[in-house]
Amino acid sequence: MTKAEIGENAGKIWHALNEVRECSIESLATKLHLNETDVALSIGWLARENKIVFTEKNGKTLISNCECLNFAFG
């Protein structure tokens, strides 16, 4: 896998996360027809650029697009 392919897959993941609030690595791999290693590499790219956040639910790590999060204070 080249850096260009990782970047291309990162773009696919970014757009997929714009469609859903949050998603697991497994679900992203299925949705985008990629293997989990390719998804993980691209998620690392997005995480390094502070484009995504990680949450834990029911023992599973979920990925969200930072722009899709709603914050409420108070």
PDB file of N, H, CA, C and O in Angstrom:
ATOM      1  N   MET A   1       0.853  -1.172   0.000  1.00  0.00           N
ATOM      2  CA  MET A   1       0.000   0.000   0.000  1.00  0.00           C
ATOM      3  C   MET A   1       0.900   1.236   0.000  1.00  0.00           C
ATOM      4  O   MET A   1       1.844   1.338   0.784  1.00  0.00           O
ATOM      5  N   THR A   2       0.588   2.159  -0.886  1.00  0.00           N
ATOM      6  H   THR A   2      -0.179   2.076  -1.523  1.00  0.00           H
ATOM      7  CA  THR A   2       1.364   3.391  -0.986  1.00  0.00           C
ATOM      8  C   THR A   2       0.705   4.503  -0.167  1.00  0.00           C
ATOM      9  O   THR A   2      -0.457   4.393   0.225  1.00  0.00           O
ATOM     10  N   LYS A   3       1.457   5.566   0.085  1.00  0.00           N
ATOM     11  H   LYS A   3       2.401   5.655  -0.233  1.00  0.00           H
ATOM     12  CA  LYS A   3       0.893   6.721   0.789  1.00  0.00           C
ATOM     13  C   LYS A   3      -0.270   7.321   0.013  1.00  0.00           C
ATOM     14  O   LYS A   3      -1.244   7.784   0.605  1.00  0.00           O
ATOM     15  N   ALA A   4      -0.167   7.311  -1.307  1.00  0.00           N
ATOM     16  H   ALA A   4       0.625   6.935  -1.787  1.00  0.00           H
ATOM     17  CA  ALA A   4      -1.250   7.840  -2.138  1.00  0.00           C
ATOM     18  C   ALA A   4      -2.527   7.021  -1.940  1.00  0.00           C
ATOM     19  O   ALA A   4      -3.616   7.589  -1.858  1.00  0.00           O
ATOM     20  N   GLU A   5      -2.405   5.698  -1.863  1.00  0.00           N
ATOM     21  H   GLU A   5      -1.520   5.237  -1.930  1.00  0.00           H
ATOM     22  CA  GLU A   5      -3.576   4.832  -1.648  1.00  0.00           C
ATOM     23  C   GLU A   5      -4.170   5.050  -0.258  1.00  0.00           C
ATOM     24  O   GLU A   5      -5.389   5.071  -0.089  1.00  0.00           O
ATOM     25  N   ILE A   6      -3.301   5.210   0.727  1.00  0.00           N
ATOM     26  H   ILE A   6      -2.310   5.193   0.590  1.00  0.00           H
ATOM     27  CA  ILE A   6      -3.779   5.478   2.083  1.00  0.00           C
ATOM     28  C   ILE A   6      -4.538   6.805   2.110  1.00  0.00           C
ATOM     29  O   ILE A   6      -5.598   6.903   2.728  1.00  0.00           O
ATOM     30  N   GLY A   7      -4.000   7.813   1.448  1.00  0.00           N
ATOM     31  H   GLY A   7      -3.139   7.733   0.946  1.00  0.00           H
ATOM     32  CA  GLY A   7      -4.665   9.116   1.373  1.00  0.00           C
ATOM     33  C   GLY A   7      -5.996   9.034   0.652  1.00  0.00           C
ATOM     34  O   GLY A   7      -6.970   9.662   1.066  1.00  0.00           O
ATOM     35  N   GLU A   8      -6.041   8.266  -0.421  1.00  0.00           N
ATOM     36  H   GLU A   8      -5.250   7.756  -0.758  1.00  0.00           H
ATOM     37  CA  GLU A   8      -7.289   8.095  -1.173  1.00  0.00           C
ATOM     38  C   GLU A   8      -8.342   7.406  -0.304  1.00  0.00           C
ATOM     39  O   GLU A   8      -9.502   7.818  -0.276  1.00  0.00           O
ATOM     40  N   ASN A   9      -7.926   6.357   0.403  1.00  0.00           N
ATOM     41  H   ASN A   9      -6.983   6.023   0.381  1.00  0.00           H
ATOM     42  CA  ASN A   9      -8.854   5.658   1.290  1.00  0.00           C
ATOM     43  C   ASN A   9      -9.286   6.549   2.458  1.00  0.00           C
ATOM     44  O   ASN A   9     -10.424   6.457   2.919  1.00  0.00           O
ATOM     45  N   ALA A  10      -8.393   7.401   2.931  1.00  0.00           N
ATOM     46  H   ALA A  10      -7.469   7.476   2.557  1.00  0.00           H
ATOM     47  CA  ALA A  10      -8.748   8.347   3.997  1.00  0.00           C
ATOM     48  C   ALA A  10      -9.873   9.266   3.515  1.00  0.00           C
ATOM     49  O   ALA A  10     -10.788   9.579   4.277  1.00  0.00           O
ATOM     50  N   GLY A  11      -9.808   9.689   2.277  1.00  0.00           N
ATOM     51  H   GLY A  11      -9.065   9.435   1.658  1.00  0.00           H
ATOM     52  CA  GLY A  11     -10.871  10.507   1.707  1.00  0.00           C
ATOM     53  C   GLY A  11     -12.187   9.763   1.650  1.00  0.00           C
ATOM     54  O   GLY A  11     -13.238  10.332   1.946  1.00  0.00           O
ATOM     55  N   LYS A  12     -12.141   8.491   1.270  1.00  0.00           N
ATOM     56  H   LYS A  12     -11.288   8.029   1.029  1.00  0.00           H
ATOM     57  CA  LYS A  12     -13.358   7.675   1.225  1.00  0.00           C
ATOM     58  C   LYS A  12     -13.970   7.538   2.620  1.00  0.00           C
ATOM     59  O   LYS A  12     -15.186   7.623   2.793  1.00  0.00           O
ATOM     60  N   ILE A  13     -13.104   7.327   3.604  1.00  0.00           N
ATOM     61  H   ILE A  13     -12.116   7.258   3.464  1.00  0.00           H
ATOM     62  CA  ILE A  13     -13.571   7.194   4.988  1.00  0.00           C
ATOM     63  C   ILE A  13     -14.176   8.511   5.464  1.00  0.00           C
ATOM     64  O   ILE A  13     -15.235   8.519   6.092  1.00  0.00           O
ATOM     65  N   TRP A  14     -13.508   9.618   5.166  1.00  0.00           N
ATOM     66  H   TRP A  14     -12.648   9.610   4.655  1.00  0.00           H
ATOM     67  CA  TRP A  14     -13.996  10.947   5.559  1.00  0.00           C
ATOM     68  C   TRP A  14     -15.410  11.179   5.019  1.00  0.00           C
ATOM     69  O   TRP A  14     -16.287  11.639   5.749  1.00  0.00           O
ATOM     70  N   HIS A  15     -15.627  10.862   3.745  1.00  0.00           N
ATOM     71  H   HIS A  15     -14.915  10.488   3.151  1.00  0.00           H
ATOM     72  CA  HIS A  15     -16.942  11.053   3.135  1.00  0.00           C
ATOM     73  C   HIS A  15     -17.975  10.089   3.730  1.00  0.00           C
ATOM     74  O   HIS A  15     -19.133  10.458   3.926  1.00  0.00           O
ATOM     75  N   ALA A  16     -17.557   8.868   4.013  1.00  0.00           N
ATOM     76  H   ALA A  16     -16.617   8.568   3.854  1.00  0.00           H
ATOM     77  CA  ALA A  16     -18.477   7.903   4.626  1.00  0.00           C
ATOM     78  C   ALA A  16     -18.895   8.376   6.020  1.00  0.00           C
ATOM     79  O   ALA A  16     -20.052   8.217   6.409  1.00  0.00           O
ATOM     80  N   LEU A  17     -17.963   8.954   6.765  1.00  0.00           N
ATOM     81  H   LEU A  17     -17.024   9.084   6.449  1.00  0.00           H
ATOM     82  CA  LEU A  17     -18.287   9.445   8.104  1.00  0.00           C
ATOM     83  C   LEU A  17     -19.184  10.680   8.059  1.00  0.00           C
ATOM     84  O   LEU A  17     -19.863  10.984   9.040  1.00  0.00           O
ATOM     85  N   ASN A  18     -19.196  11.386   6.945  1.00  0.00           N
ATOM     86  H   ASN A  18     -18.645  11.139   6.148  1.00  0.00           H
ATOM     87  CA  ASN A  18     -20.118  12.507   6.793  1.00  0.00           C
ATOM     88  C   ASN A  18     -21.561  12.014   6.663  1.00  0.00           C
ATOM     89  O   ASN A  18     -22.501  12.760   6.937  1.00  0.00           O
ATOM     90  N   GLU A  19     -21.730  10.768   6.248  1.00  0.00           N
ATOM     91  H   GLU A  19     -20.966  10.162   6.025  1.00  0.00           H
ATOM     92  CA  GLU A  19     -23.063  10.197   6.057  1.00  0.00           C
ATOM     93  C   GLU A  19     -23.634   9.579   7.329  1.00  0.00           C
ATOM     94  O   GLU A  19     -24.851   9.473   7.474  1.00  0.00           O
ATOM     95  N   VAL A  20     -22.768   9.173   8.244  1.00  0.00           N
ATOM     96  H   VAL A  20     -21.779   9.259   8.126  1.00  0.00           H
ATOM     97  CA  VAL A  20     -23.201   8.542   9.501  1.00  0.00           C
ATOM     98  C   VAL A  20     -22.540   9.249  10.667  1.00  0.00           C
ATOM     99  O   VAL A  20     -21.464   9.825  10.511  1.00  0.00           O
ATOM    100  N   ARG A  21     -23.156   9.215  11.812  1.00  0.00           N
ATOM    101  H   ARG A  21     -24.031   8.747  11.939  1.00  0.00           H
ATOM    102  CA  ARG A  21     -22.589   9.890  12.986  1.00  0.00           C
ATOM    103  C   ARG A  21     -21.303   9.224  13.450  1.00  0.00           C
ATOM    104  O   ARG A  21     -20.311   9.902  13.717  1.00  0.00           O
ATOM    105  N   GLU A  22     -21.318   7.905  13.546  1.00  0.00           N
ATOM    106  H   GLU A  22     -22.124   7.355  13.329  1.00  0.00           H
ATOM    107  CA  GLU A  22     -20.133   7.172  13.971  1.00  0.00           C
ATOM    108  C   GLU A  22     -20.168   5.777  13.387  1.00  0.00           C
ATOM    109  O   GLU A  22     -21.225   5.273  13.005  1.00  0.00           O
ATOM    110  N   CYS A  23     -19.001   5.158  13.324  1.00  0.00           N
ATOM    111  H   CYS A  23     -18.143   5.566  13.635  1.00  0.00           H
ATOM    112  CA  CYS A  23     -18.903   3.871  12.649  1.00  0.00           C
ATOM    113  C   CYS A  23     -17.699   3.112  13.194  1.00  0.00           C
ATOM    114  O   CYS A  23     -16.714   3.725  13.605  1.00  0.00           O
ATOM    115  N   SER A  24     -17.770   1.808  13.200  1.00  0.00           N
ATOM    116  H   SER A  24     -18.570   1.310  12.866  1.00  0.00           H
ATOM    117  CA  SER A  24     -16.636   0.978  13.613  1.00  0.00           C
ATOM    118  C   SER A  24     -15.714   0.728  12.422  1.00  0.00           C
ATOM    119  O   SER A  24     -16.093   0.938  11.270  1.00  0.00           O
ATOM    120  N   ILE A  25     -14.512   0.283  12.719  1.00  0.00           N
ATOM    121  H   ILE A  25     -14.204   0.113  13.655  1.00  0.00           H
ATOM    122  CA  ILE A  25     -13.560  -0.063  11.663  1.00  0.00           C
ATOM    123  C   ILE A  25     -14.148  -1.167  10.784  1.00  0.00           C
ATOM    124  O   ILE A  25     -14.054  -1.115   9.557  1.00  0.00           O
ATOM    125  N   GLU A  26     -14.752  -2.160  11.425  1.00  0.00           N
ATOM    126  H   GLU A  26     -14.828  -2.203  12.421  1.00  0.00           H
ATOM    127  CA  GLU A  26     -15.332  -3.275  10.672  1.00  0.00           C
ATOM    128  C   GLU A  26     -16.436  -2.790   9.727  1.00  0.00           C
ATOM    129  O   GLU A  26     -16.510  -3.212   8.573  1.00  0.00           O
ATOM    130  N   SER A  27     -17.282  -1.910  10.229  1.00  0.00           N
ATOM    131  H   SER A  27     -17.222  -1.568  11.167  1.00  0.00           H
ATOM    132  CA  SER A  27     -18.382  -1.400   9.395  1.00  0.00           C
ATOM    133  C   SER A  27     -17.863  -0.562   8.233  1.00  0.00           C
ATOM    134  O   SER A  27     -18.374  -0.647   7.116  1.00  0.00           O
ATOM    135  N   LEU A  28     -16.839   0.249   8.509  1.00  0.00           N
ATOM    136  H   LEU A  28     -16.424   0.318   9.416  1.00  0.00           H
ATOM    137  CA  LEU A  28     -16.237   1.046   7.431  1.00  0.00           C
ATOM    138  C   LEU A  28     -15.635   0.146   6.364  1.00  0.00           C
ATOM    139  O   LEU A  28     -15.796   0.393   5.169  1.00  0.00           O
ATOM    140  N   ALA A  29     -14.938  -0.903   6.804  1.00  0.00           N
ATOM    141  H   ALA A  29     -14.807  -1.104   7.775  1.00  0.00           H
ATOM    142  CA  ALA A  29     -14.325  -1.832   5.853  1.00  0.00           C
ATOM    143  C   ALA A  29     -15.387  -2.469   4.958  1.00  0.00           C
ATOM    144  O   ALA A  29     -15.203  -2.571   3.745  1.00  0.00           O
ATOM    145  N   THR A  30     -16.484  -2.892   5.551  1.00  0.00           N
ATOM    146  H   THR A  30     -16.634  -2.810   6.537  1.00  0.00           H
ATOM    147  CA  THR A  30     -17.567  -3.503   4.782  1.00  0.00           C
ATOM    148  C   THR A  30     -18.193  -2.501   3.825  1.00  0.00           C
ATOM    149  O   THR A  30     -18.374  -2.788   2.642  1.00  0.00           O
ATOM    150  N   LYS A  31     -18.522  -1.321   4.344  1.00  0.00           N
ATOM    151  H   LYS A  31     -18.374  -1.088   5.305  1.00  0.00           H
ATOM    152  CA  LYS A  31     -19.184  -0.289   3.544  1.00  0.00           C
ATOM    153  C   LYS A  31     -18.338   0.140   2.346  1.00  0.00           C
ATOM    154  O   LYS A  31     -18.866   0.382   1.261  1.00  0.00           O
ATOM    155  N   LEU A  32     -17.019   0.233   2.551  1.00  0.00           N
ATOM    156  H   LEU A  32     -16.590   0.037   3.433  1.00  0.00           H
ATOM    157  CA  LEU A  32     -16.125   0.754   1.512  1.00  0.00           C
ATOM    158  C   LEU A  32     -15.411  -0.339   0.712  1.00  0.00           C
ATOM    159  O   LEU A  32     -14.611  -0.043  -0.175  1.00  0.00           O
ATOM    160  N   HIS A  33     -15.704  -1.594   1.029  1.00  0.00           N
ATOM    161  H   HIS A  33     -16.354  -1.834   1.749  1.00  0.00           H
ATOM    162  CA  HIS A  33     -15.075  -2.736   0.347  1.00  0.00           C
ATOM    163  C   HIS A  33     -13.552  -2.682   0.465  1.00  0.00           C
ATOM    164  O   HIS A  33     -12.830  -2.883  -0.512  1.00  0.00           O
ATOM    165  N   LEU A  34     -13.081  -2.406   1.685  1.00  0.00           N
ATOM    166  H   LEU A  34     -13.667  -2.243   2.478  1.00  0.00           H
ATOM    167  CA  LEU A  34     -11.648  -2.387   1.991  1.00  0.00           C
ATOM    168  C   LEU A  34     -11.384  -3.409   3.088  1.00  0.00           C
ATOM    169  O   LEU A  34     -12.301  -3.804   3.808  1.00  0.00           O
ATOM    170  N   ASN A  35     -10.131  -3.837   3.216  1.00  0.00           N
ATOM    171  H   ASN A  35      -9.386  -3.517   2.632  1.00  0.00           H
ATOM    172  CA  ASN A  35      -9.837  -4.713   4.339  1.00  0.00           C
ATOM    173  C   ASN A  35      -9.565  -3.856   5.581  1.00  0.00           C
ATOM    174  O   ASN A  35      -9.291  -2.661   5.465  1.00  0.00           O
ATOM    175  N   GLU A  36      -9.641  -4.460   6.749  1.00  0.00           N
ATOM    176  H   GLU A  36      -9.864  -5.431   6.843  1.00  0.00           H
ATOM    177  CA  GLU A  36      -9.518  -3.710   8.000  1.00  0.00           C
ATOM    178  C   GLU A  36      -8.146  -3.057   8.159  1.00  0.00           C
ATOM    179  O   GLU A  36      -8.043  -2.002   8.784  1.00  0.00           O
ATOM    180  N   THR A  37      -7.102  -3.654   7.614  1.00  0.00           N
ATOM    181  H   THR A  37      -7.185  -4.512   7.106  1.00  0.00           H
ATOM    182  CA  THR A  37      -5.768  -3.060   7.684  1.00  0.00           C
ATOM    183  C   THR A  37      -5.728  -1.751   6.906  1.00  0.00           C
ATOM    184  O   THR A  37      -5.188  -0.756   7.390  1.00  0.00           O
ATOM    185  N   ASP A  38      -6.296  -1.747   5.708  1.00  0.00           N
ATOM    186  H   ASP A  38      -6.734  -2.555   5.315  1.00  0.00           H
ATOM    187  CA  ASP A  38      -6.327  -0.528   4.900  1.00  0.00           C
ATOM    188  C   ASP A  38      -7.132   0.572   5.589  1.00  0.00           C
ATOM    189  O   ASP A  38      -6.750   1.742   5.560  1.00  0.00           O
ATOM    190  N   VAL A  39      -8.251   0.185   6.211  1.00  0.00           N
ATOM    191  H   VAL A  39      -8.561  -0.765   6.235  1.00  0.00           H
ATOM    192  CA  VAL A  39      -9.061   1.154   6.944  1.00  0.00           C
ATOM    193  C   VAL A  39      -8.272   1.700   8.135  1.00  0.00           C
ATOM    194  O   VAL A  39      -8.275   2.906   8.381  1.00  0.00           O
ATOM    195  N   ALA A  40      -7.604   0.823   8.867  1.00  0.00           N
ATOM    196  H   ALA A  40      -7.602  -0.157   8.666  1.00  0.00           H
ATOM    197  CA  ALA A  40      -6.835   1.258  10.034  1.00  0.00           C
ATOM    198  C   ALA A  40      -5.712   2.226   9.639  1.00  0.00           C
ATOM    199  O   ALA A  40      -5.484   3.219  10.330  1.00  0.00           O
ATOM    200  N   LEU A  41      -5.022   1.947   8.551  1.00  0.00           N
ATOM    201  H   LEU A  41      -5.208   1.140   7.990  1.00  0.00           H
ATOM    202  CA  LEU A  41      -3.966   2.843   8.085  1.00  0.00           C
ATOM    203  C   LEU A  41      -4.534   4.222   7.736  1.00  0.00           C
ATOM    204  O   LEU A  41      -3.942   5.248   8.074  1.00  0.00           O
ATOM    205  N   SER A  42      -5.657   4.236   7.073  1.00  0.00           N
ATOM    206  H   SER A  42      -6.137   3.403   6.798  1.00  0.00           H
ATOM    207  CA  SER A  42      -6.271   5.501   6.666  1.00  0.00           C
ATOM    208  C   SER A  42      -6.858   6.254   7.857  1.00  0.00           C
ATOM    209  O   SER A  42      -6.845   7.485   7.881  1.00  0.00           O
ATOM    210  N   ILE A  43      -7.365   5.532   8.833  1.00  0.00           N
ATOM    211  H   ILE A  43      -7.376   4.532   8.814  1.00  0.00           H
ATOM    212  CA  ILE A  43      -7.849   6.167  10.056  1.00  0.00           C
ATOM    213  C   ILE A  43      -6.682   6.824  10.788  1.00  0.00           C
ATOM    214  O   ILE A  43      -6.830   7.908  11.353  1.00  0.00           O
ATOM    215  N   GLY A  44      -5.538   6.176  10.778  1.00  0.00           N
ATOM    216  H   GLY A  44      -5.417   5.296  10.319  1.00  0.00           H
ATOM    217  CA  GLY A  44      -4.340   6.776  11.373  1.00  0.00           C
ATOM    218  C   GLY A  44      -3.993   8.090  10.704  1.00  0.00           C
ATOM    219  O   GLY A  44      -3.623   9.054  11.374  1.00  0.00           O
ATOM    220  N   TRP A  45      -4.109   8.133   9.407  1.00  0.00           N
ATOM    221  H   TRP A  45      -4.410   7.350   8.862  1.00  0.00           H
ATOM    222  CA  TRP A  45      -3.858   9.364   8.629  1.00  0.00           C
ATOM    223  C   TRP A  45      -4.806  10.469   9.099  1.00  0.00           C
ATOM    224  O   TRP A  45      -4.379  11.588   9.382  1.00  0.00           O
ATOM    225  N   LEU A  46      -6.099  10.139   9.179  1.00  0.00           N
ATOM    226  H   LEU A  46      -6.446   9.230   8.949  1.00  0.00           H
ATOM    227  CA  LEU A  46      -7.100  11.120   9.588  1.00  0.00           C
ATOM    228  C   LEU A  46      -6.912  11.543  11.045  1.00  0.00           C
ATOM    229  O   LEU A  46      -7.115  12.707  11.389  1.00  0.00           O
ATOM    230  N   ALA A  47      -6.527  10.602  11.891  1.00  0.00           N
ATOM    231  H   ALA A  47      -6.362   9.656  11.612  1.00  0.00           H
ATOM    232  CA  ALA A  47      -6.295  10.926  13.301  1.00  0.00           C
ATOM    233  C   ALA A  47      -5.107  11.873  13.441  1.00  0.00           C
ATOM    234  O   ALA A  47      -5.143  12.802  14.247  1.00  0.00           O
ATOM    235  N   ARG A  48      -4.077  11.644  12.675  1.00  0.00           N
ATOM    236  H   ARG A  48      -4.047  10.889  12.021  1.00  0.00           H
ATOM    237  CA  ARG A  48      -2.892  12.510  12.721  1.00  0.00           C
ATOM    238  C   ARG A  48      -3.245  13.936  12.320  1.00  0.00           C
ATOM    239  O   ARG A  48      -2.640  14.888  12.812  1.00  0.00           O
ATOM    240  N   GLU A  49      -4.212  14.086  11.438  1.00  0.00           N
ATOM    241  H   GLU A  49      -4.704  13.312  11.039  1.00  0.00           H
ATOM    242  CA  GLU A  49      -4.652  15.408  10.987  1.00  0.00           C
ATOM    243  C   GLU A  49      -5.778  15.970  11.865  1.00  0.00           C
ATOM    244  O   GLU A  49      -6.359  17.006  11.543  1.00  0.00           O
ATOM    245  N   ASN A  50      -6.083  15.279  12.981  1.00  0.00           N
ATOM    246  H   ASN A  50      -5.610  14.437  13.242  1.00  0.00           H
ATOM    247  CA  ASN A  50      -7.147  15.691  13.905  1.00  0.00           C
ATOM    248  C   ASN A  50      -8.496  15.842  13.211  1.00  0.00           C
ATOM    249  O   ASN A  50      -9.263  16.754  13.521  1.00  0.00           O
ATOM    250  N   LYS A  51      -8.776  14.957  12.285  1.00  0.00           N
ATOM    251  H   LYS A  51      -8.153  14.216  12.034  1.00  0.00           H
ATOM    252  CA  LYS A  51     -10.029  14.999  11.524  1.00  0.00           C
ATOM    253  C   LYS A  51     -11.106  14.094  12.115  1.00  0.00           C
ATOM    254  O   LYS A  51     -12.279  14.223  11.766  1.00  0.00           O
ATOM    255  N   ILE A  52     -10.720  13.178  13.007  1.00  0.00           N
ATOM    256  H   ILE A  52      -9.766  13.074  13.290  1.00  0.00           H
ATOM    257  CA  ILE A  52     -11.671  12.234  13.577  1.00  0.00           C
ATOM    258  C   ILE A  52     -11.453  12.118  15.084  1.00  0.00           C
ATOM    259  O   ILE A  52     -10.408  12.500  15.611  1.00  0.00           O
ATOM    260  N   VAL A  53     -12.454  11.587  15.750  1.00  0.00           N
ATOM    261  H   VAL A  53     -13.303  11.277  15.321  1.00  0.00           H
ATOM    262  CA  VAL A  53     -12.348  11.291  17.174  1.00  0.00           C
ATOM    263  C   VAL A  53     -12.786   9.847  17.405  1.00  0.00           C
ATOM    264  O   VAL A  53     -13.502   9.260  16.594  1.00  0.00           O
ATOM    265  N   PHE A  54     -12.345   9.298  18.514  1.00  0.00           N
ATOM    266  H   PHE A  54     -11.763   9.775  19.173  1.00  0.00           H
ATOM    267  CA  PHE A  54     -12.635   7.919  18.864  1.00  0.00           C
ATOM    268  C   PHE A  54     -13.477   7.889  20.135  1.00  0.00           C
ATOM    269  O   PHE A  54     -13.228   8.653  21.068  1.00  0.00           O
ATOM    270  N   THR A  55     -14.469   7.009  20.169  1.00  0.00           N
ATOM    271  H   THR A  55     -14.670   6.388  19.411  1.00  0.00           H
ATOM    272  CA  THR A  55     -15.259   6.775  21.362  1.00  0.00           C
ATOM    273  C   THR A  55     -15.382   5.276  21.580  1.00  0.00           C
ATOM    274  O   THR A  55     -15.238   4.489  20.644  1.00  0.00           O
ATOM    275  N   GLU A  56     -15.647   4.889  22.808  1.00  0.00           N
ATOM    276  H   GLU A  56     -15.764   5.528  23.569  1.00  0.00           H
ATOM    277  CA  GLU A  56     -15.858   3.488  23.160  1.00  0.00           C
ATOM    278  C   GLU A  56     -17.323   3.280  23.506  1.00  0.00           C
ATOM    279  O   GLU A  56     -17.882   4.027  24.309  1.00  0.00           O
ATOM    280  N   LYS A  57     -17.944   2.284  22.916  1.00  0.00           N
ATOM    281  H   LYS A  57     -17.490   1.677  22.264  1.00  0.00           H
ATOM    282  CA  LYS A  57     -19.314   1.903  23.255  1.00  0.00           C
ATOM    283  C   LYS A  57     -19.413   0.391  23.244  1.00  0.00           C
ATOM    284  O   LYS A  57     -19.095  -0.261  22.250  1.00  0.00           O
ATOM    285  N   ASN A  58     -19.855  -0.151  24.355  1.00  0.00           N
ATOM    286  H   ASN A  58     -20.114   0.379  25.162  1.00  0.00           H
ATOM    287  CA  ASN A  58     -20.035  -1.604  24.471  1.00  0.00           C
ATOM    288  C   ASN A  58     -18.787  -2.380  24.074  1.00  0.00           C
ATOM    289  O   ASN A  58     -18.874  -3.417  23.417  1.00  0.00           O
ATOM    290  N   GLY A  59     -17.629  -1.873  24.475  1.00  0.00           N
ATOM    291  H   GLY A  59     -17.558  -1.031  25.009  1.00  0.00           H
ATOM    292  CA  GLY A  59     -16.370  -2.553  24.194  1.00  0.00           C
ATOM    293  C   GLY A  59     -15.876  -2.427  22.773  1.00  0.00           C
ATOM    294  O   GLY A  59     -14.918  -3.101  22.395  1.00  0.00           O
ATOM    295  N   LYS A  60     -16.504  -1.579  21.972  1.00  0.00           N
ATOM    296  H   LYS A  60     -17.283  -1.031  22.279  1.00  0.00           H
ATOM    297  CA  LYS A  60     -16.121  -1.404  20.574  1.00  0.00           C
ATOM    298  C   LYS A  60     -15.670   0.033  20.347  1.00  0.00           C
ATOM    299  O   LYS A  60     -16.294   0.970  20.845  1.00  0.00           O
ATOM    300  N   THR A  61     -14.593   0.204  19.599  1.00  0.00           N
ATOM    301  H   THR A  61     -14.086  -0.558  19.195  1.00  0.00           H
ATOM    302  CA  THR A  61     -14.112   1.537  19.259  1.00  0.00           C
ATOM    303  C   THR A  61     -14.865   2.049  18.048  1.00  0.00           C
ATOM    304  O   THR A  61     -14.942   1.376  17.020  1.00  0.00           O
ATOM    305  N   LEU A  62     -15.420   3.250  18.178  1.00  0.00           N
ATOM    306  H   LEU A  62     -15.357   3.796  19.013  1.00  0.00           H
ATOM    307  CA  LEU A  62     -16.156   3.883  17.089  1.00  0.00           C
ATOM    308  C   LEU A  62     -15.428   5.144  16.654  1.00  0.00           C
ATOM    309  O   LEU A  62     -14.806   5.826  17.469  1.00  0.00           O
ATOM    310  N   ILE A  63     -15.507   5.446  15.378  1.00  0.00           N
ATOM    311  H   ILE A  63     -16.012   4.893  14.716  1.00  0.00           H
ATOM    312  CA  ILE A  63     -14.839   6.606  14.789  1.00  0.00           C
ATOM    313  C   ILE A  63     -15.902   7.588  14.349  1.00  0.00           C
ATOM    314  O   ILE A  63     -16.910   7.201  13.758  1.00  0.00           O
ATOM    315  N   SER A  64     -15.675   8.870  14.639  1.00  0.00           N
ATOM    316  H   SER A  64     -14.856   9.185  15.119  1.00  0.00           H
ATOM    317  CA  SER A  64     -16.591   9.926  14.221  1.00  0.00           C
ATOM    318  C   SER A  64     -15.819  11.019  13.510  1.00  0.00           C
ATOM    319  O   SER A  64     -14.655  11.283  13.812  1.00  0.00           O
ATOM    320  N   ASN A  65     -16.484  11.640  12.571  1.00  0.00           N
ATOM    321  H   ASN A  65     -17.429  11.426  12.326  1.00  0.00           H
ATOM    322  CA  ASN A  65     -15.964  12.820  11.902  1.00  0.00           C
ATOM    323  C   ASN A  65     -16.102  13.978  12.881  1.00  0.00           C
ATOM    324  O   ASN A  65     -17.192  14.191  13.411  1.00  0.00           O
ATOM    325  N   CYS A  66     -15.056  14.721  13.139  1.00  0.00           N
ATOM    326  H   CYS A  66     -14.170  14.548  12.709  1.00  0.00           H
ATOM    327  CA  CYS A  66     -15.089  15.812  14.109  1.00  0.00           C
ATOM    328  C   CYS A  66     -16.183  16.816  13.800  1.00  0.00           C
ATOM    329  O   CYS A  66     -16.763  17.380  14.728  1.00  0.00           O
ATOM    330  N   GLU A  67     -16.484  17.060  12.546  1.00  0.00           N
ATOM    331  H   GLU A  67     -16.013  16.602  11.792  1.00  0.00           H
ATOM    332  CA  GLU A  67     -17.486  18.044  12.170  1.00  0.00           C
ATOM    333  C   GLU A  67     -18.910  17.579  12.442  1.00  0.00           C
ATOM    334  O   GLU A  67     -19.837  18.389  12.454  1.00  0.00           O
ATOM    335  N   CYS A  68     -19.092  16.273  12.663  1.00  0.00           N
ATOM    336  H   CYS A  68     -18.339  15.614  12.653  1.00  0.00           H
ATOM    337  CA  CYS A  68     -20.431  15.744  12.866  1.00  0.00           C
ATOM    338  C   CYS A  68     -20.831  15.721  14.338  1.00  0.00           C
ATOM    339  O   CYS A  68     -21.974  15.405  14.666  1.00  0.00           O
ATOM    340  N   LEU A  69     -19.906  16.050  15.213  1.00  0.00           N
ATOM    341  H   LEU A  69     -18.977  16.307  14.947  1.00  0.00           H
ATOM    342  CA  LEU A  69     -20.203  15.986  16.634  1.00  0.00           C
ATOM    343  C   LEU A  69     -20.981  17.207  17.089  1.00  0.00           C
ATOM    344  O   LEU A  69     -20.729  18.322  16.631  1.00  0.00           O
ATOM    345  N   ASN A  70     -21.909  16.995  17.975  1.00  0.00           N
ATOM    346  H   ASN A  70     -22.113  16.090  18.346  1.00  0.00           H
ATOM    347  CA  ASN A  70     -22.667  18.084  18.573  1.00  0.00           C
ATOM    348  C   ASN A  70     -22.264  18.187  20.042  1.00  0.00           C
ATOM    349  O   ASN A  70     -22.352  17.211  20.787  1.00  0.00           O
ATOM    350  N   PHE A  71     -21.832  19.352  20.443  1.00  0.00           N
ATOM    351  H   PHE A  71     -21.761  20.144  19.838  1.00  0.00           H
ATOM    352  CA  PHE A  71     -21.423  19.541  21.823  1.00  0.00           C
ATOM    353  C   PHE A  71     -22.498  20.318  22.567  1.00  0.00           C
ATOM    354  O   PHE A  71     -23.085  21.257  22.031  1.00  0.00           O
ATOM    355  N   ALA A  72     -22.746  19.919  23.797  1.00  0.00           N
ATOM    356  H   ALA A  72     -22.268  19.155  24.232  1.00  0.00           H
ATOM    357  CA  ALA A  72     -23.696  20.640  24.646  1.00  0.00           C
ATOM    358  C   ALA A  72     -23.028  20.859  26.004  1.00  0.00           C
ATOM    359  O   ALA A  72     -22.496  19.922  26.599  1.00  0.00           O
ATOM    360  N   PHE A  73     -23.058  22.064  26.473  1.00  0.00           N
ATOM    361  H   PHE A  73     -23.490  22.825  25.989  1.00  0.00           H
ATOM    362  CA  PHE A  73     -22.487  22.398  27.764  1.00  0.00           C
ATOM    363  C   PHE A  73     -23.597  22.837  28.710  1.00  0.00           C
ATOM    364  O   PHE A  73     -24.576  23.457  28.294  1.00  0.00           O
ATOM    365  N   GLY A  74     -23.430  22.505  29.990  1.00  0.00           N
ATOM    366  H   GLY A  74     -22.634  22.001  30.328  1.00  0.00           H
ATOM    367  CA  GLY A  74     -24.345  23.016  30.984  1.00  0.00           C
ATOM    368  C   GLY A  74     -25.359  22.045  31.340  1.00  0.00           C
ATOM    369  O   GLY A  74     -26.217  22.327  32.176  1.00  0.00           O
TER     370      GLY A  74
END
